[in-house]
Each structure stands twice: as C-alpha cells, then as structure tokens.
Amino acid sequence: MTNISRRKLIQTGLAAGAFLATTNCSANNQTSTPTASTGTGPTIITNKIKDVTLRFIGTGVAQINEIKEQAEKDLGFKLQLRALSTEENNQIAITQPGQYDMFDGEYFSLPLVVPSGNLQAIDVKRIKEFGKIVPFFTTGKFYEGAPVNTSQGTSPSKVMYLKDKDSKEFSATPTDWATLIPFQYNADTLGYRPDLTGGKIQSWAELFDPKFKGKTALLDIPSIGIMDAAMVLEASGMMKFGDKGNMTKEELDKVIEMLIQKKKEGQFRAFWKSFDESVNLMSSGEVVLQSMWSPAVTAVKAKGLKCVYGPLKEGYRGWGGGVGISKNLSGINLDAAYEYLNWLLDGWVGGFLGRQGYYSAIPDNAKKFMKPEEADFWYEGKPAAIDIIDPFGKKIESKGAVRDGGSFKERLGNVVCWNSVMKEQTYLIQKWNEFIAA
C-alpha cells in the first residue's frame, strides 16, 4: 500500500484512511456503501471513481474540450463543462449552488461569491504542491521592488484565504483554508494591428487618440472595462486615482462622463464581452486598437495576421483565475475534486494554456509539458528558436520572434492594478450601463 500513489488509490475505489458508514457522494445523491470492515484497513467504496461526474461552471477561457479530455484520461472520472460569461458565472455561483460542483472563476469575483457561503474552504494541506505556487497569490509579493507588490485593485493574495474552515470572511494573512486554487493568470494590456496603426502603440493613452477614431473597442464587463478606462485616463493625464480598483463615486462619475464624451465623438467602434467578439473585430480590421485578452491575440495571429499585445509604459492590468469547490460536495466526489485540483497544478494544463500566452500557478511544472524552446519563448522572453505553435496546432509566431513584453518576470512584475470588485460596485454598474446606453 505504501508504494501506491494517492491518485491510483482513489482510482481503485479506496478511500485512504477514511471510515465512512455512509457517504453522500455527490449532488446527484449517489450513495456508496462500505464493505464490512475490521477497522484495521481502508474502507472500500463500492461506487468507484469512474462513476463520478464533476460539473464545472466557468468562463470560456478554460472550459476547453482538450483540457476536459486530458483530465478524464488522467484521473478516471468525468467532467461536465458549462461555459458562461463572467456575470453569468458569478450569478450562478451565488444563487444556484445546486447547479455546479466546481467553480472556475476569477479572484476579483470572490468578494461577491464568498459571502454566499456556496464555496467550501479548500484545505491547503490536501494540495500537495501548494507551497510552490507563485508568491503573489499566496503572500502578495513577487520580487523586491516589483510594482505588483503594491498594485491596486483586488490582488489575489487579498482574497486567497478564509479565516477558518467555516468562515465567509477573508483572512489578511495565510491560513490553511483557501478560496480557490490558482491555475492561470496574465498581465493584460491593449492589443493592436501594427499593420493598421502605422507603428507601435506604447501607451494606454493612445486608445483615446483621435487618429484612431471609430477604430477602437473597449471591454464591456463593468468591473474590467472601467479599469481599462482608468488606465487610459491616468496615462492621458486627465485623471489621477487613489486606487483604480476601488474608485469613489466622484471618480466613477468623472470616468463615465469622459467615456460618454468619447463615445459621442465616435472614438469607439464597439464594446465586446467575449474574446471571440474581439477576435472578429480585430481580424476583420474594423478595430485596430482595443482592450484584449491573450487568447484573442493568439487567435488573430493564428489567422496569419499581425497582432501585438502591447507592453505599455504605464504597466499592466493583472487578473488571476482559479477553481473552487461547491459546498455540496462530500465523500468520494470531494476526493475527486481534490484530485482535480492537484492535477491542475501538475503541469499539463499549464503547458497547454501556456501556448496561448497564459501563465501557470507553478511555472516549473508547466515547463515540463512544453518544449524547452517554447518555455524559453513564453516564460523567459527569449527569441523563438523554433516556430511557435498554439495549443490547437496552428503557427502563431515564426522562428526569431520575441514575446510581446518579454519575460514572465518583466510582465507580471509590472502589473500595476488587478481586476477588482469595488465597494461602489452597484453604483459602478449603474453608471456603466448609462455609458453603454448613451
């Protein structure tokens, strides 16, 4: 028994060290009955791991069939994916806890989701490599002097821990109880078509440059779009914020007033909610400069078009995503959930998503599932020694190319604000809707 891995143990239907008279295995009310036990060995679960199905809700960023198929192959149980918008994902997490087993969401959403009590605390002692997770998730620090150490907004470390197992309150210091286990994150910026902009884009301020009138787009998710707008206004010298991730009503009023003015002037071509929309806008040439996400830039490149994720001089807006566990899970389904979380950090997912430009919570593990030349390009900022291929087999960069913004350290170290939920969130949404409707 000592030579059998925990994953193999659970796949053969043994609940290691557990003494379960009756186990409620899932939200599907499957019940497993132990065999007669002498009390000296593990209880045998008659409902094997292969009978488990974990229902996921999340955004389209990670609800990907290839990830599902690999997880099912490696873990021996089934996953059911449901891709949603950010707003829908949060709404279901808060109001319909019976509809999911696993919540794939962003850290900035947690101040909305956690108070509902629908996520159970994750025991970090059951996450075998928790200590290897990049420190800006676990401690809030990266390296000495990095802007990310003092960044504005909802940095993941602020909402990483709960005070105790049954708490709905965040802990400012590390505990044994986590909200989500991170698996992907990035430093976001503006994307642009250099063949259509006439040169490099070097500042957030250029989104409002009149020369791009009618050719720009902004992300229509209030919590994120407002921060992109704030980055633009601050870079333009039009406003100065105490905390772009927690604006006052007066600041929100002024931002929306300026956005409405720019809209009336015809600066914007569109407002998008999904990366598919942004890909279509950019690849068609309708938009030349816009809020953008890494997979969207990758997708445009996969079409054979030039697209740059600009390393802007003011820094990046960061975001982090992770997976949490529904309060309804117990028994072998809960064991399966922990197996998935550990698998998430093993490296396969990190390598897969790394080929779209995302970063892994444990970079060294992700690199094990990438060619050395890929890791050098995506993480080290080195010129590509080979053609760079996305996770779906399409060429996106030629040999000799360098990743926009450089290395992992350069990009993530220069995150100056994180996606956030503000204290004035209700007011923000009201004002943002005024802008979209104007």
Secondary structure, 3 states (H helix, E strand, C coil): CCCCCHHHHHHCCEECCCCCCCEECCCCCCEECECCCCCCCCEEECCCHHHCEEEEEEECCCCCHHHHHHHHHHHCCEEECCEECHHHHHHHHHHCHHHCCEEEEEHHHHHHHHHHCCEECEEHHHCCCHHHCCHHHHCCCCCCCCHHHHCEECCHHHHCEECCCCCCCECCCCCCEECCEEEEEEEEEEEECHHHHCCCCCCHHHHHCHHHCCCEEEECCHHHHHHHHHHHHHHCCCCCCCCCCCCCHHHHHHHHHHHHHHHHCCCEEEEECCHHHHHHHHHHCCCCEEEECHHHHHHHHHCCCCCEECCCCCCEEEEEEEEEEECCCCHHHHHHHHHHHHHHHHCHHHHHHHCCCCECCCHHHHHCCCCHHHHHHHCCCCCCCCCEECCCCCEEECCCCCCCCCCHHHHHHCEEEECCCCCCHHHHHHHHHHHHHC
